[in-house]
Amino acid sequence: VQLVESGGGLVQPGGSLRLSCAASGLVFRRYAMNWYRQAPGKQRDLVASISSDDSTDYADSVKGRITISRDNARSTVYLQMNSLKSDDTAVYYCNAHKKWPPADYWGQGTRVAVSS
């Protein structure tokens, strides 16, 4: 199984980025897909989730600014991030999760830096 994130980079405050996570080696449609982030010196936190039936959930800190979506035909999950703030600076990780049989996979992360 591989999860490959892309789309990170340096952006000014108020700007936008779209992260992608391409999955392979698993039955993508059966997995809930999550985006986590980890800022320097902090724990890894859940940012957004999308279930296998397209239900979404967001951390309070990103609601209204970030949208998660998935394309099962492309085995890809996206994270559209708008109105970015310096607090959004972190390494963003893609996660594939299935309850049963239990399975959990992680990507290598993509770095997002929000700075002027």
trRosetta pair geometry for C-beta under 8 A, 3 or more apart (Angstrom, degrees):
i j d omega theta_ij theta_ji phi_ij phi_ji
1 23 7.4 -17 -168 -165 88 90
1 24 7.2 167 -150 89 45 53
1 25 4.0 -156 -97 97 44 123
1 26 5.0 34 -118 -40 111 108
1 96 7.4 -124 177 57 134 142
1 105 4.8 -88 125 -116 139 153
2 23 7.1 163 88 -151 56 45
2 24 4.9 1 54 55 97 96
2 25 5.8 95 10 10 71 126
3 21 5.6 1 -175 -177 97 106
3 22 7.4 160 -154 78 47 42
3 23 5.3 -12 -102 -100 75 77
3 94 4.8 -149 164 94 129 118
3 95 7.6 102 135 -95 178 20
3 96 6.1 -172 -74 -14 133 110
3 105 5.7 142 -20 129 121 108
3 106 6.5 -122 50 146 134 20
3 107 3.6 -99 109 -70 103 87
3 108 7.9 175 87 -5 79 63
4 21 6.9 157 75 -154 39 55
4 22 5.0 -18 59 58 96 92
4 23 8.0 -178 19 -77 69 32
4 24 7.9 13 0 7 106 103
4 107 6.2 164 -87 -136 14 114
4 108 7.4 6 -122 19 55 102
5 8 7.2 44 137 -23 111 109
5 19 6.2 -13 -164 -175 101 107
5 20 6.9 153 -153 85 51 50
5 21 4.9 -21 -94 -97 71 82
5 92 6.7 -179 -169 98 154 90
5 93 7.1 -119 -37 -131 151 33
5 94 5.0 172 -72 -10 104 115
5 107 4.6 110 -23 140 99 153
5 108 6.8 -142 27 56 100 69
5 109 6.3 -32 43 -168 144 9
5 110 4.0 -131 124 -21 119 113
6 19 7.2 158 82 -156 40 61
6 20 5.1 -13 60 60 89 97
6 21 7.8 168 18 -81 65 39
6 22 7.6 14 7 -2 110 102
6 110 6.2 161 -107 -95 14 148
7 17 6.1 131 153 170 97 97
7 18 5.4 -93 -160 96 142 56
7 19 4.2 -179 77 -113 129 42
7 20 5.2 117 -26 9 129 77
7 110 6.3 65 56 143 64 161
8 17 7.0 45 -122 177 36 148
8 19 6.4 30 -61 -104 69 101
8 91 8.0 -3 -120 -135 159 55
8 92 6.4 177 -86 33 116 110
8 110 3.4 179 -19 152 125 98
8 111 4.8 126 151 65 146 41
8 112 4.8 -113 -142 -65 94 66
9 17 6.6 178 46 -118 90 130
9 111 7.7 88 -68 90 20 76
9 112 7.0 7 44 -118 36 57
9 113 7.3 -80 139 36 32 84
10 113 4.7 -21 -106 73 72 107
10 114 8.0 164 -157 -85 53 24
10 115 6.6 -47 -157 44 97 96
11 15 3.9 -142 172 87 110 137
11 16 7.2 -140 -163 54 152 20
11 17 5.5 -131 -34 -49 152 109
11 84 5.6 62 99 59 127 155
11 112 7.3 -22 18 -165 109 87
11 113 7.3 150 24 83 62 56
11 114 5.7 -26 74 -108 84 68
12 15 4.8 101 60 -26 68 124
12 114 7.3 53 165 -161 12 68
12 115 7.2 -64 -114 88 47 33
12 116 5.4 57 -140 -101 91 65
13 84 6.4 -135 -135 95 41 76
13 85 6.1 34 -137 -124 95 42
13 86 6.2 -31 -86 -43 110 77
13 114 5.8 84 -83 168 61 104
13 115 7.5 27 -37 -115 83 11
13 116 5.9 -39 7 -52 100 96
14 83 6.0 -22 -134 -135 48 51
14 84 6.7 -57 20 51 10 66
15 84 5.3 -30 66 34 67 116
15 114 7.4 -173 47 -130 101 92
16 80 7.3 -6 -169 -177 109 78
16 81 6.2 163 -153 91 60 61
16 82 4.7 -10 -104 -106 103 63
16 83 7.7 23 -78 -14 79 38
16 84 6.7 171 -88 -18 30 106
17 81 4.9 0 59 58 80 110
17 84 6.7 44 5 -58 98 144
17 112 6.2 -170 60 -127 164 116
18 78 6.2 -14 -175 -168 97 108
18 79 7.1 162 -158 81 49 50
18 80 5.1 -11 -110 -106 87 67
18 81 7.2 -175 -83 21 37 73
19 35 7.1 110 85 -124 141 138
19 78 6.7 150 83 -161 57 53
19 79 4.2 0 54 54 107 101
19 81 7.0 44 -6 -9 98 113
19 92 5.7 -78 -110 105 165 149
19 94 8.0 -169 145 -63 120 103
19 110 6.1 166 -135 68 112 139
19 112 7.6 -68 -67 -64 122 124
20 76 5.8 -15 -167 -171 99 117
20 77 7.6 148 -158 80 50 44
20 78 5.6 -20 -102 -104 65 75
20 79 8.0 -153 -65 23 28 71
21 33 7.2 169 78 -168 134 124
21 35 7.6 -169 -22 -89 140 90
21 76 6.5 154 77 -156 50 64
21 77 4.8 -12 57 59 107 89
21 78 7.6 -164 19 -75 75 32
21 79 7.9 48 -12 -9 104 99
21 94 3.4 129 -123 -102 151 157
21 107 5.8 -119 -139 -44 110 152
22 74 7.4 -73 -122 150 89 92
22 75 6.5 66 -163 101 64 89
22 76 5.0 -23 -99 -100 64 93
23 26 6.0 -54 162 49 119 106
23 28 5.1 138 81 -103 132 109
23 31 7.7 -152 -166 53 171 147
23 33 7.9 -121 -37 -106 140 121
23 75 4.6 -116 66 162 86 102
23 76 7.0 -174 12 -84 78 39
23 77 7.4 45 -20 -2 113 94
23 94 7.9 -142 -68 142 94 137
23 96 6.1 89 -116 -66 141 141
23 105 7.9 105 -134 93 110 138
24 75 6.5 98 -77 121 53 151
26 30 7.7 -121 157 55 95 103
26 31 6.4 36 135 -32 133 138
26 96 6.3 128 75 144 163 159
26 103 7.5 161 -132 142 133 149
26 105 7.0 -150 -38 5 151 154
27 30 4.6 38 103 10 106 120
27 31 7.4 146 88 -20 63 92
28 31 6.1 -72 -161 31 39 109
28 70 8.0 179 156 -177 112 122
28 72 5.9 168 101 -142 112 68
28 75 4.0 -166 -50 -127 157 83
28 96 7.7 -89 -130 -128 64 133
29 52 6.2 82 161 -154 57 95
29 72 4.5 43 -87 -143 97 128
30 52 5.9 -4 -154 -118 22 139
30 98 6.0 22 130 -110 95 128
31 52 6.4 134 62 -81 19 99
31 96 4.4 -1 172 -169 152 95
31 97 6.2 126 -166 56 90 34
31 98 5.1 -75 -107 -60 74 94
31 103 7.4 -78 -105 87 108 115
32 49 6.2 5 173 -172 112 104
32 50 6.9 176 -159 89 69 44
32 51 4.8 -31 -109 -121 98 53
32 52 6.0 -77 -66 -32 61 75
32 96 7.6 145 77 -160 48 48
32 97 4.8 -31 68 70 97 93
32 98 7.1 159 18 -82 78 46
33 49 7.3 158 86 -155 46 56
33 50 5.3 -8 60 59 91 93
33 68 7.5 -176 98 176 100 125
33 70 5.8 131 33 -89 143 128
33 77 4.1 -163 149 -79 154 156
33 94 7.1 -21 -169 -166 97 92
33 95 7.1 150 -160 81 49 55
33 96 5.9 -20 -105 -103 71 65
33 97 7.7 169 -88 23 24 77
34 46 6.1 -53 -172 -138 124 97
34 47 7.9 134 176 49 78 71
34 48 7.0 171 -152 91 58 48
34 49 4.7 -16 -103 -104 85 80
34 50 7.8 -176 -78 23 45 60
34 94 7.5 141 81 -162 53 45
34 95 4.2 -20 65 64 101 106
34 96 7.8 -172 23 -75 78 21
34 97 6.2 25 -3 0 118 119
35 46 7.8 107 83 -162 49 57
35 47 4.6 -48 102 62 95 115
35 48 4.9 17 44 51 107 88
35 49 7.8 -150 24 -70 65 43
35 68 6.3 -161 4 -101 119 121
35 77 7.5 -161 -53 128 95 124
35 79 4.8 58 -71 -76 164 142
35 92 6.0 -7 -171 -173 104 103
35 93 7.1 149 -158 77 53 46
35 94 6.2 -28 -101 -100 67 56
35 95 7.4 -179 -82 19 19 85
36 44 5.0 35 160 172 130 102
36 45 6.3 163 -158 82 82 32
36 46 5.5 -49 -101 -98 82 44
36 47 6.1 162 -118 0 22 89
36 92 7.2 159 85 -157 44 53
36 93 4.6 -17 65 62 95 100
36 95 6.0 48 -7 -16 109 124
37 44 7.1 176 89 -150 24 66
37 45 6.1 -22 62 61 73 83
37 47 5.2 60 -5 -49 104 125
37 88 7.7 -54 -178 -165 169 60
37 90 3.8 76 174 109 109 146
37 91 6.7 159 -153 78 66 41
37 92 4.9 -26 -97 -100 89 66
37 93 7.0 173 -86 16 34 76
37 112 7.7 -47 -130 38 124 121
38 42 6.4 -176 -165 83 63 82
38 43 7.0 -91 -125 143 91 25
38 44 4.2 -39 -76 -94 107 73
38 45 7.3 146 -85 12 54 67
38 90 5.6 152 68 -171 29 107
38 91 5.2 -17 59 57 88 93
38 93 7.0 30 -3 -9 102 117
38 109 7.8 -50 35 -123 108 137
39 42 4.4 28 66 34 90 128
39 87 7.9 -50 -85 -169 150 56
39 89 6.3 77 -123 96 100 73
39 90 4.3 -70 -73 -96 65 97
40 90 7.9 -149 -15 -114 58 61
42 45 7.5 -28 138 -19 115 108
42 90 7.9 -63 61 -114 122 113
44 93 6.9 -13 -150 27 126 136
45 59 6.7 55 148 -95 113 153
46 49 6.7 -4 -177 -46 120 103
46 59 6.2 157 100 -61 71 108
47 58 7.3 -19 157 -148 55 69
47 59 5.4 -70 -137 5 37 121
47 62 5.8 38 -165 4 87 158
47 66 6.7 -59 165 123 109 162
47 79 7.3 41 107 -140 134 141
47 92 7.3 -26 1 -133 154 98
48 56 6.8 -11 -173 -167 97 98
48 57 7.0 166 -154 86 53 52
48 58 5.0 -8 -105 -107 84 73
48 59 7.0 -91 -60 2 57 80
48 62 6.8 -87 -55 91 101 142
48 66 5.9 -136 -51 123 137 120
48 67 7.8 121 -143 -179 160 13
48 68 4.0 172 139 -38 132 130
48 79 6.3 149 49 -120 137 105
49 56 6.7 160 86 -152 58 50
49 57 4.7 0 52 53 104 96
49 58 7.9 -153 24 -68 68 39
49 68 6.9 154 66 67 10 167
50 54 6.3 -15 -173 -138 101 41
50 55 7.1 160 -153 78 52 41
50 56 5.1 -15 -99 -97 76 79
50 68 4.8 -153 -39 124 112 119
50 69 6.9 116 -84 -118 161 17
50 70 5.3 -175 108 -22 147 116
50 77 6.6 178 45 -138 128 117
51 54 6.7 -51 67 21 75 14
51 55 4.3 14 24 49 121 91
51 56 7.7 -135 6 -65 77 35
54 70 7.1 -139 -104 42 77 109
56 67 8.0 -7 -166 -157 161 63
56 68 5.6 165 -136 63 117 104
58 62 5.5 -121 -179 82 112 96
58 63 4.8 138 100 -85 132 75
58 66 6.4 154 -137 76 127 101
58 68 7.5 178 -83 0 91 109
59 62 5.2 63 67 19 91 100
59 63 7.3 -140 90 -35 43 80
60 63 5.8 -35 -146 -3 36 117
61 87 7.3 -107 -180 125 128 131
62 65 5.4 -107 -167 62 62 101
62 66 4.0 -14 167 18 118 127
62 81 7.8 -61 -153 -124 119 90
62 88 7.7 95 -100 -105 103 106
63 66 7.7 -60 -82 42 18 84
65 81 6.8 25 140 -158 90 62
65 82 5.3 -143 -166 71 68 75
65 83 4.7 -101 -130 60 111 109
65 84 7.6 140 171 -76 127 42
66 79 6.4 -7 -171 -174 106 90
66 80 6.8 160 -156 84 52 56
66 81 5.0 -6 -108 -107 91 69
66 82 7.2 -172 -77 26 44 68
67 79 7.5 160 80 -155 45 45
67 80 4.5 -6 57 56 95 107
68 77 6.8 -3 -170 -180 95 102
68 78 7.0 159 -154 84 48 58
68 79 5.6 -15 -100 -102 73 71
68 80 7.9 -163 -74 22 26 73
69 77 7.3 170 90 -156 40 60
69 78 4.9 -9 61 56 87 105
69 80 7.2 24 7 -7 109 107
70 76 7.1 168 -154 93 61 48
70 77 4.7 -25 -102 -105 86 76
70 78 7.2 -174 -83 16 35 75
71 74 4.2 19 108 35 118 106
71 75 7.7 -40 93 15 75 18
71 76 5.0 3 53 60 101 92
71 77 7.8 -170 22 -81 65 33
71 78 7.5 48 -8 -16 98 108
72 75 7.0 28 -163 -77 38 46
77 94 6.4 147 66 -142 120 117
79 92 7.0 -136 62 177 156 146
81 84 5.7 56 142 -79 109 101
81 88 6.8 137 -174 -172 137 149
81 112 7.5 24 58 -144 166 155
84 88 5.0 -102 -157 50 85 150
84 112 7.8 -128 -145 168 139 122
84 114 4.6 -151 144 -110 114 134
85 88 5.2 114 58 -8 66 98
85 114 6.1 91 107 122 21 157
86 89 5.8 -18 -177 -13 53 116
86 114 5.1 -151 -100 96 37 104
86 115 6.5 69 -114 -86 93 61
87 114 7.8 -27 38 60 34 136
88 112 6.4 -55 136 120 92 129
88 114 5.1 63 64 -12 97 143
89 112 6.3 -150 -129 106 42 76
89 113 5.2 34 -131 -130 103 48
89 114 5.0 -127 -61 28 86 82
89 115 7.2 47 -84 -43 134 91
90 111 7.9 -147 115 -144 31 58
90 112 6.1 7 56 57 58 97
91 109 4.3 16 169 -178 112 130
91 110 7.0 153 -159 71 69 25
91 111 5.2 -37 -102 -96 74 67
91 112 7.5 157 -104 19 24 72
92 109 6.5 144 70 -153 37 71
92 110 5.4 -27 61 63 92 80
92 111 7.7 162 14 -100 76 16
92 112 5.6 41 -17 -7 115 117
93 106 5.9 -12 179 -161 120 100
93 107 5.7 177 -159 62 67 87
93 108 8.0 -148 -122 90 86 14
93 109 4.8 -37 -84 -91 81 81
94 106 7.2 143 82 -158 57 49
94 107 4.0 47 49 1 96 130
95 104 6.9 -16 -170 -165 101 82
95 105 7.0 156 -156 81 53 50
95 106 5.5 -15 -103 -101 76 70
95 107 7.5 -112 -62 7 42 81
96 103 7.3 -25 117 121 95 101
96 104 7.3 163 85 -151 60 34
96 105 4.5 0 52 54 103 101
97 103 7.2 167 -150 90 35 65
97 104 5.4 12 -110 -109 76 75
97 105 8.0 -156 -66 28 46 63
98 101 7.1 37 114 75 117 47
98 102 6.7 167 93 -144 75 28
98 103 4.3 20 46 47 107 99
98 104 7.7 -144 31 -61 63 50
99 102 6.5 -36 179 -96 28 68
107 110 7.8 -15 125 -20 132 86
